Amino acid sequence: MIHSTTSYTLIKGEENITFNSEKDACKFLGVAKSTVSSCYGKKSKCKGYSIIKNGITTHHATKTRLYKIWDGMRERCTRAKHPYYHSYGGRGIFVCDEWQSFYNFKNWAENNGYSDTLTLDRIDVNGNYFPDNCRWVTMKTQANNKSTNHYITINNETMTLSECSERFGIPKSTIRWREMNNRDIISGARMDGVANG
């Protein structure tokens, strides 16, 4: 689908943010629809930001995987009716100002290892979406970086239940049982010194 919008750049001090639509710029500023174009037309600032109109931008990005990742990221953080909002926006997680523009996000993605086989992952699962806290990883790596993961510590090394199972070749159900029954995770021996049986 061809998508045409008017791109705007907002400037205040060292801050320089480009939005691929007026709607996104207005949303960022928290102002009514068409306020940005109105201020631009009057050559006035909007909430302290100078406004540059970059002209109409036409792209075919709306059906691309990267655009859907960007759109999904923003939806999870802002739309209360999104099925996963409670795990993102509902926990106070937000998308940084720079990434309110698809083009800024796209530039970052292309310069930081994006490929169609990787997914967007927050390094700190309790942190926000911004360049220094995000990376492109495999689904396996992302699954091991969930806030809901079950963690095990063995010899002062903490790992997820899945990582522990894979490393030591022990089924996850066995690891869980050993934890609940005060057994050594690796050997299965009782932790209170009483012999097995």
C-alpha positions in Angstrom: 0.0 0.0 0.0 1.4 3.4 -1.0 1.3 5.8 2.0 1.7 9.5 1.6 2.2 11.9 4.5 3.6 15.3 5.1 6.8 15.0 7.1 7.7 17.6 9.8 10.8 18.2 11.9 10.6 19.8 15.3 13.6 21.6 16.7 14.3 22.9 20.2 17.8 23.4 21.3 19.8 20.2 20.6 16.7 18.3 20.0 15.8 17.6 16.4 13.0 15.1 15.7 11.5 14.2 12.4 8.0 12.8 12.2 6.7 11.1 9.1 3.2 12.6 9.6 1.6 15.6 11.2 -0.5 13.2 13.2 2.6 11.8 14.8 4.1 15.2 15.5 0.8 16.4 17.1 0.7 13.3 19.2 4.2 13.8 20.4 3.5 17.4 21.4 0.1 16.4 22.9 -1.8 19.0 20.8 -5.0 18.8 18.7 -5.0 17.6 15.2 -3.6 20.1 12.6 -2.0 22.3 15.3 1.5 21.6 13.8 0.5 22.7 10.3 -1.3 25.7 11.7 1.7 26.8 13.7 3.9 26.2 10.6 1.6 28.3 8.5 1.8 31.1 11.1 5.5 30.7 11.4 5.1 30.3 15.1 6.6 27.8 17.5 4.5 25.0 19.1 5.3 24.2 22.7 8.7 25.8 22.2 9.5 23.8 19.1 10.4 25.4 15.7 8.7 23.6 12.9 10.1 22.7 9.5 7.8 21.2 6.8 9.8 18.6 4.8 7.1 18.1 2.2 5.1 15.1 1.2 6.7 11.7 1.7 5.5 8.7 -0.2 6.7 5.3 0.8 5.6 1.7 0.5 6.6 0.8 4.0 3.3 0.1 5.7 3.3 -3.5 4.5 6.9 -4.2 5.4 7.9 -6.3 8.4 10.0 -3.4 9.8 7.1 -1.0 9.7 4.8 -3.6 11.4 7.4 -4.0 14.2 7.6 -0.2 14.7 3.8 0.2 14.7 3.4 -2.8 17.1 5.9 -1.4 19.5 4.1 2.0 19.6 0.7 0.3 19.9 1.7 -1.8 22.8 2.9 1.2 24.7 0.1 3.7 23.9 -3.2 1.9 23.1 -4.9 0.7 26.2 -7.1 -1.7 24.3 -4.1 -3.5 22.8 -4.0 -7.1 24.1 -0.5 -6.7 25.5 -0.8 -3.1 26.8 -0.8 -4.3 30.4 2.8 -5.7 29.9 4.0 -2.5 28.2 2.3 0.9 28.5 0.4 -0.4 31.5 3.8 -0.9 33.2 4.9 2.5 32.3 7.1 1.4 29.3 7.2 3.9 26.5 8.8 4.6 23.1 11.4 7.4 23.1 10.8 10.6 21.2 13.3 9.8 18.5 11.4 6.7 17.5 8.0 8.4 17.2 9.2 8.7 13.6 9.3 5.5 11.5 12.2 6.9 9.5 14.4 7.4 12.6 13.6 3.9 13.8 14.2 2.5 10.3 17.6 4.2 10.1 18.6 2.8 13.5 17.4 -0.7 12.6 19.3 -0.8 9.3 22.5 0.4 11.1 22.2 -2.0 14.0 21.9 -5.4 12.5 18.3 -5.7 11.4 17.3 -8.7 9.3 14.0 -10.5 8.6 15.1 -13.4 10.8 15.6 -11.3 14.0 13.2 -9.7 16.5 13.3 -6.4 18.4 14.4 -7.0 22.0 14.8 -4.7 25.0 18.0 -5.4 26.8 16.5 -4.3 30.1 13.0 -5.8 30.0 11.8 -3.2 32.5 13.3 -0.4 30.4 11.9 1.7 27.6 12.2 1.5 23.8 15.2 3.6 22.9 18.4 2.9 20.9 20.7 2.1 23.8 18.2 -0.4 25.3 17.3 -2.3 22.1 18.9 -4.9 19.9 18.0 -7.4 17.2 18.0 -11.0 18.4 16.8 -14.4 17.6 13.5 -15.6 19.0 15.4 -17.9 21.3 17.4 -15.1 22.8 14.3 -13.0 23.2 12.4 -15.8 25.0 15.3 -16.0 27.5 14.9 -12.3 28.2 11.3 -12.1 29.3 10.3 -10.5 32.6 8.1 -13.6 33.3 11.0 -16.1 33.0 11.8 -18.6 35.8 15.4 -18.1 36.9 17.8 -20.7 38.4 21.1 -19.9 40.1 23.8 -22.7 40.0 27.3 -22.0 41.2 26.6 -18.3 41.4 25.5 -18.2 37.7 21.9 -17.2 37.0 20.1 -18.6 33.9 16.6 -19.2 32.8 14.9 -22.5 33.3 15.2 -23.2 29.5 18.9 -22.4 29.5 19.5 -24.6 32.5 17.6 -27.5 30.9 19.5 -27.1 27.6 22.9 -26.8 29.3 22.7 -29.7 31.7 20.4 -31.9 29.6 17.7 -32.1 32.3 14.0 -31.8 31.4 12.4 -28.6 32.7 9.8 -30.6 34.6 12.6 -32.4 36.5 14.3 -29.2 37.4 11.0 -27.7 38.7 10.4 -30.9 40.7 13.9 -30.8 42.2 13.5 -27.2 43.2 10.2 -27.8 44.9 11.5 -30.8 46.7 14.7 -29.3 48.1 16.9 -31.3 45.7 20.2 -30.4 44.0 19.3 -29.2 40.5 22.1 -31.2 38.8 22.4 -34.4 40.8 18.9 -34.7 42.3 20.4 -35.4 45.8 18.5 -34.1 48.8 19.8 -30.7 50.0 19.4 -31.5 53.7 22.0 -34.3 53.6 19.5 -37.1 53.9 20.2 -40.0 51.4 17.9 -40.4 48.5 15.0 -42.8 48.9 
